Amino acid sequence: MDDDDEMHDSLSTTSSQPQTWIEWFCSSDGHEYYCQVDDDFIEDRFNLTGLIQQVPLYKEALELILDMEREEDEMSSTIPDVSIVQPHAELLYGLIHQRYINTRIGLNQMLDKYRAGDFGSCPRYYCEKMYLLPVGQHDQPNISPVRLYCPNCMDIYACNNKYANVDGAHFGTTFPHLFVKTFSDEIKLKPSNTYVGRIFGFRINEQSVTGPRMQWLRLKPPHSSS
């Protein structure tokens, strides 16, 4: 069975309602970080401003995402195989997703995933398994994969290999920081502790080759009185 057959089979369910392209994409293995963008958001062309210049086969990709049926003669004269459109549809959906998760509705969908721990927890000991958030190091696609941001130590971490092919631009640079600002009551920060290395009870000097190197990254500015 080839990839096209597999995709079409997965889009067809035993229930009376067939699975949409968006449902299929978000439920695929390795796509657990994505939320399902509302059709209304995608159909509002204002929300897609500028994306036509970034995505080849833009019209066909949009039709695939929205499960729109094209005229038979048009389909035969333009795109003979859905596998040609598929990677462009995934790119377009990812760039739409970057915008969507910064809206009120999108942030609330991601909040549900955060509460469920869908993005994993911080590996740093002193963060006490603080839940992570997906982040991109760039807003442009095909530069770097998705990373995970910890609101507690404010550092980013590589994802496991399962997500190595997820583009960081599908989440963008803004999302986790806007999320933390929006849901500050939801995020319970831990004490700002750092490990202090000692030899026979004496703290290792920072100038030593074996001294601490990362403490300055954990420093936080005092709260402003304004």
BAGU-638116 format. One record per residue (C-alpha): residue number from 1; residue in one letter; x, y, z. Coordinates in steps of 0.02 Angstrom, whole numbers, plus 50000, padded with zeros to 5 digits. Layout:
BAGU-638116
+-----+------+-------+-------+-------+
! pos ! code !     X !     Y !     Z !
+-----+------+-------+-------+-------+
! NUM !    A !     X !     Y !     Z !
...
+-----+------+-------+-------+-------+
***
This chain:
BAGU-638116
+-----+------+-------+-------+-------+
! pos ! code !     X !     Y !     Z !
+-----+------+-------+-------+-------+
!   1 !    M ! 50000 ! 50000 ! 50000 !
!   2 !    D ! 50073 ! 50169 ! 49951 !
!   3 !    D ! 50066 ! 50332 ! 50051 !
!   4 !    D ! 49915 ! 50398 ! 49955 !
!   5 !    D ! 49812 ! 50242 ! 49991 !
!   6 !    E ! 49863 ! 50248 ! 50173 !
!   7 !    M ! 49813 ! 50430 ! 50190 !
!   8 !    H ! 49646 ! 50402 ! 50104 !
!   9 !    D ! 49611 ! 50250 ! 50214 !
!  10 !    S ! 49650 ! 50349 ! 50370 !
!  11 !    L ! 49533 ! 50488 ! 50313 !
!  12 !    S ! 49391 ! 50363 ! 50302 !
!  13 !    T ! 49320 ! 50302 ! 50467 !
!  14 !    T ! 49195 ! 50167 ! 50511 !
!  15 !    S ! 49077 ! 50299 ! 50577 !
!  16 !    S ! 48953 ! 50392 ! 50466 !
!  17 !    Q ! 49059 ! 50550 ! 50474 !
!  18 !    P ! 49222 ! 50540 ! 50375 !
!  19 !    Q ! 49378 ! 50611 ! 50456 !
!  20 !    T ! 49424 ! 50784 ! 50393 !
!  21 !    W ! 49598 ! 50826 ! 50330 !
!  22 !    I ! 49631 ! 50933 ! 50484 !
!  23 !    E ! 49576 ! 50793 ! 50601 !
!  24 !    W ! 49686 ! 50670 ! 50507 !
!  25 !    F ! 49837 ! 50786 ! 50512 !
!  26 !    C ! 49823 ! 50828 ! 50697 !
!  27 !    S ! 49796 ! 50646 ! 50747 !
!  28 !    S ! 49944 ! 50582 ! 50646 !
!  29 !    D ! 50092 ! 50513 ! 50742 !
!  30 !    G ! 50213 ! 50654 ! 50786 !
!  31 !    H ! 50081 ! 50791 ! 50768 !
!  32 !    E ! 50021 ! 50789 ! 50949 !
!  33 !    Y ! 50077 ! 50968 ! 50979 !
!  34 !    Y ! 49956 ! 51039 ! 50850 !
!  35 !    C ! 49779 ! 51094 ! 50887 !
!  36 !    Q ! 49636 ! 51090 ! 50762 !
!  37 !    V ! 49616 ! 51259 ! 50679 !
!  38 !    D ! 49433 ! 51309 ! 50656 !
!  39 !    D ! 49373 ! 51312 ! 50476 !
!  40 !    D ! 49300 ! 51486 ! 50505 !
!  41 !    F ! 49474 ! 51552 ! 50543 !
!  42 !    I ! 49546 ! 51475 ! 50384 !
!  43 !    E ! 49402 ! 51534 ! 50276 !
!  44 !    D ! 49429 ! 51715 ! 50329 !
!  45 !    R ! 49555 ! 51767 ! 50198 !
!  46 !    F ! 49617 ! 51911 ! 50308 !
!  47 !    N ! 49695 ! 51780 ! 50423 !
!  48 !    L ! 49793 ! 51709 ! 50276 !
!  49 !    T ! 49866 ! 51874 ! 50217 !
!  50 !    G ! 50040 ! 51850 ! 50142 !
!  51 !    L ! 50038 ! 51660 ! 50145 !
!  52 !    I ! 50007 ! 51642 ! 49958 !
!  53 !    Q ! 50185 ! 51704 ! 49928 !
!  54 !    Q ! 50259 ! 51573 ! 50046 !
!  55 !    V ! 50167 ! 51416 ! 49992 !
!  56 !    P ! 50180 ! 51335 ! 49819 !
!  57 !    L ! 50014 ! 51270 ! 49750 !
!  58 !    Y ! 49928 ! 51381 ! 49877 !
!  59 !    K ! 49751 ! 51364 ! 49805 !
!  60 !    E ! 49761 ! 51175 ! 49792 !
!  61 !    A ! 49837 ! 51161 ! 49966 !
!  62 !    L ! 49697 ! 51267 ! 50041 !
!  63 !    E ! 49565 ! 51162 ! 49954 !
!  64 !    L ! 49643 ! 51004 ! 50023 !
!  65 !    I ! 49646 ! 51073 ! 50201 !
!  66 !    L ! 49464 ! 51125 ! 50190 !
!  67 !    D ! 49411 ! 50963 ! 50102 !
!  68 !    M ! 49342 ! 51061 ! 49955 !
!  69 !    E ! 49292 ! 50963 ! 49801 !
!  70 !    R ! 49362 ! 51034 ! 49640 !
!  71 !    E ! 49281 ! 51015 ! 49471 !
!  72 !    E ! 49332 ! 50852 ! 49387 !
!  73 !    D ! 49401 ! 50936 ! 49231 !
!  74 !    E ! 49499 ! 51061 ! 49336 !
!  75 !    M ! 49574 ! 50923 ! 49443 !
!  76 !    S ! 49629 ! 50823 ! 49293 !
!  77 !    S ! 49708 ! 50974 ! 49210 !
!  78 !    T ! 49807 ! 51037 ! 49361 !
!  79 !    I ! 49855 ! 50918 ! 49501 !
!  80 !    P ! 49849 ! 50732 ! 49453 !
!  81 !    D ! 49904 ! 50665 ! 49622 !
!  82 !    V ! 49860 ! 50721 ! 49798 !
!  83 !    S ! 50037 ! 50673 ! 49854 !
!  84 !    I ! 50101 ! 50824 ! 49757 !
!  85 !    V ! 49989 ! 50942 ! 49856 !
!  86 !    Q ! 50009 ! 50857 ! 50025 !
!  87 !    P ! 50176 ! 50934 ! 50081 !
!  88 !    H ! 50117 ! 51107 ! 50029 !
!  89 !    A ! 49954 ! 51082 ! 50125 !
!  90 !    E ! 50054 ! 51035 ! 50280 !
!  91 !    L ! 50163 ! 51190 ! 50260 !
!  92 !    L ! 50010 ! 51302 ! 50237 !
!  93 !    Y ! 49920 ! 51226 ! 50385 !
!  94 !    G ! 50074 ! 51249 ! 50493 !
!  95 !    L ! 50088 ! 51434 ! 50451 !
!  96 !    I ! 49902 ! 51458 ! 50482 !
!  97 !    H ! 49923 ! 51363 ! 50646 !
!  98 !    Q ! 50061 ! 51484 ! 50699 !
!  99 !    R ! 49937 ! 51628 ! 50684 !
! 100 !    Y ! 49789 ! 51536 ! 50756 !
! 101 !    I ! 49870 ! 51487 ! 50921 !
! 102 !    N ! 49901 ! 51671 ! 50958 !
! 103 !    T ! 49713 ! 51708 ! 50953 !
! 104 !    R ! 49596 ! 51694 ! 51102 !
! 105 !    I ! 49516 ! 51533 ! 51037 !
! 106 !    G ! 49683 ! 51456 ! 50989 !
! 107 !    L ! 49763 ! 51499 ! 51156 !
! 108 !    N ! 49620 ! 51414 ! 51247 !
! 109 !    Q ! 49638 ! 51258 ! 51141 !
! 110 !    M ! 49823 ! 51253 ! 51183 !
! 111 !    L ! 49781 ! 51280 ! 51367 !
! 112 !    D ! 49685 ! 51117 ! 51366 !
! 113 !    K ! 49837 ! 51028 ! 51294 !
! 114 !    Y ! 49951 ! 51113 ! 51421 !
! 115 !    R ! 49841 ! 51058 ! 51566 !
! 116 !    A ! 49847 ! 50880 ! 51499 !
! 117 !    G ! 50037 ! 50886 ! 51492 !
! 118 !    D ! 50037 ! 50852 ! 51305 !
! 119 !    F ! 50201 ! 50947 ! 51280 !
! 120 !    G ! 50297 ! 50856 ! 51416 !
! 121 !    S ! 50389 ! 50925 ! 51568 !
! 122 !    C ! 50554 ! 51014 ! 51598 !
! 123 !    P ! 50704 ! 50898 ! 51621 !
! 124 !    R ! 50788 ! 51022 ! 51739 !
! 125 !    Y ! 50784 ! 50956 ! 51917 !
! 126 !    Y ! 50740 ! 51121 ! 52002 !
! 127 !    C ! 50593 ! 51153 ! 51887 !
! 128 !    E ! 50504 ! 51005 ! 51969 !
! 129 !    K ! 50425 ! 50939 ! 51809 !
! 130 !    M ! 50353 ! 51106 ! 51755 !
! 131 !    Y ! 50249 ! 51082 ! 51598 !
! 132 !    L ! 50329 ! 51141 ! 51436 !
! 133 !    L ! 50262 ! 51238 ! 51287 !
! 134 !    P ! 50309 ! 51220 ! 51102 !
! 135 !    V ! 50408 ! 51364 ! 51026 !
! 136 !    G ! 50494 ! 51405 ! 50863 !
! 137 !    Q ! 50661 ! 51491 ! 50854 !
! 138 !    H ! 50606 ! 51571 ! 50691 !
! 139 !    D ! 50440 ! 51626 ! 50615 !
! 140 !    Q ! 50497 ! 51576 ! 50439 !
! 141 !    P ! 50481 ! 51393 ! 50389 !
! 142 !    N ! 50620 ! 51268 ! 50349 !
! 143 !    I ! 50749 ! 51345 ! 50466 !
! 144 !    S ! 50738 ! 51249 ! 50630 !
! 145 !    P ! 50629 ! 51116 ! 50712 !
! 146 !    V ! 50507 ! 51146 ! 50855 !
! 147 !    R ! 50582 ! 51165 ! 51029 !
! 148 !    L ! 50504 ! 51160 ! 51202 !
! 149 !    Y ! 50504 ! 51313 ! 51316 !
! 150 !    C ! 50499 ! 51304 ! 51506 !
! 151 !    P ! 50408 ! 51451 ! 51589 !
! 152 !    N ! 50506 ! 51421 ! 51748 !
! 153 !    C ! 50689 ! 51420 ! 51696 !
! 154 !    M ! 50645 ! 51512 ! 51534 !
! 155 !    D ! 50757 ! 51400 ! 51431 !
! 156 !    I ! 50720 ! 51293 ! 51278 !
! 157 !    Y ! 50750 ! 51108 ! 51253 !
! 158 !    A ! 50761 ! 50990 ! 51105 !
! 159 !    C ! 50610 ! 50878 ! 51079 !
! 160 !    N ! 50624 ! 50692 ! 51065 !
! 161 !    N ! 50661 ! 50619 ! 50894 !
! 162 !    K ! 50476 ! 50589 ! 50862 !
! 163 !    Y ! 50456 ! 50776 ! 50831 !
! 164 !    A ! 50619 ! 50805 ! 50736 !
! 165 !    N ! 50525 ! 50843 ! 50574 !
! 166 !    V ! 50401 ! 50965 ! 50651 !
! 167 !    D ! 50443 ! 51141 ! 50590 !
! 168 !    G ! 50466 ! 51268 ! 50728 !
! 169 !    A ! 50381 ! 51399 ! 50620 !
! 170 !    H ! 50217 ! 51306 ! 50644 !
! 171 !    F ! 50219 ! 51372 ! 50823 !
! 172 !    G ! 50323 ! 51529 ! 50801 !
! 173 !    T ! 50423 ! 51637 ! 50920 !
! 174 !    T ! 50276 ! 51726 ! 51004 !
! 175 !    F ! 50162 ! 51587 ! 51064 !
! 176 !    P ! 50236 ! 51525 ! 51231 !
! 177 !    H ! 50271 ! 51700 ! 51295 !
! 178 !    L ! 50097 ! 51762 ! 51251 !
! 179 !    F ! 50026 ! 51604 ! 51330 !
! 180 !    V ! 50120 ! 51635 ! 51494 !
! 181 !    K ! 50060 ! 51816 ! 51498 !
! 182 !    T ! 49880 ! 51766 ! 51461 !
! 183 !    F ! 49870 ! 51622 ! 51584 !
! 184 !    S ! 49987 ! 51682 ! 51721 !
! 185 !    D ! 49870 ! 51615 ! 51856 !
! 186 !    E ! 49875 ! 51444 ! 51776 !
! 187 !    I ! 50064 ! 51428 ! 51780 !
! 188 !    K ! 50133 ! 51394 ! 51953 !
! 189 !    L ! 50316 ! 51443 ! 51950 !
! 190 !    K ! 50441 ! 51353 ! 52060 !
! 191 !    P ! 50573 ! 51434 ! 52174 !
! 192 !    S ! 50719 ! 51501 ! 52072 !
! 193 !    N ! 50850 ! 51378 ! 52134 !
! 194 !    T ! 51016 ! 51337 ! 52054 !
! 195 !    Y ! 51139 ! 51200 ! 52096 !
! 196 !    V ! 51296 ! 51257 ! 52189 !
! 197 !    G ! 51449 ! 51147 ! 52167 !
! 198 !    R ! 51558 ! 51122 ! 52322 !
! 199 !    I ! 51720 ! 51034 ! 52366 !
! 200 !    F ! 51737 ! 50987 ! 52549 !
! 201 !    G ! 51601 ! 51112 ! 52590 !
! 202 !    F ! 51681 ! 51258 ! 52498 !
! 203 !    R ! 51591 ! 51336 ! 52350 !
! 204 !    I ! 51685 ! 51319 ! 52185 !
! 205 !    N ! 51744 ! 51488 ! 52121 !
! 206 !    E ! 51660 ! 51546 ! 51961 !
! 207 !    Q ! 51832 ! 51576 ! 51884 !
! 208 !    S ! 51878 ! 51394 ! 51905 !
! 209 !    V ! 51875 ! 51282 ! 51751 !
! 210 !    T ! 51756 ! 51170 ! 51849 !
! 211 !    G ! 51654 ! 51315 ! 51917 !
! 212 !    P ! 51472 ! 51356 ! 51878 !
! 213 !    R ! 51433 ! 51421 ! 51705 !
! 214 !    M ! 51243 ! 51429 ! 51692 !
! 215 !    Q ! 51186 ! 51524 ! 51846 !
! 216 !    W ! 51174 ! 51692 ! 51758 !
! 217 !    L ! 51046 ! 51616 ! 51640 !
! 218 !    R ! 50931 ! 51582 ! 51788 !
! 219 !    L ! 50940 ! 51757 ! 51862 !
! 220 !    K ! 50777 ! 51855 ! 51856 !
! 221 !    P ! 50758 ! 52044 ! 51870 !
! 222 !    P ! 50674 ! 52111 ! 52028 !
! 223 !    H ! 50490 ! 52149 ! 52011 !
! 224 !    S ! 50459 ! 52329 ! 51963 !
! 225 !    S ! 50356 ! 52433 ! 52083 !
! 226 !    S ! 50271 ! 52522 ! 51938 !
+-----+------+-------+-------+-------+
***
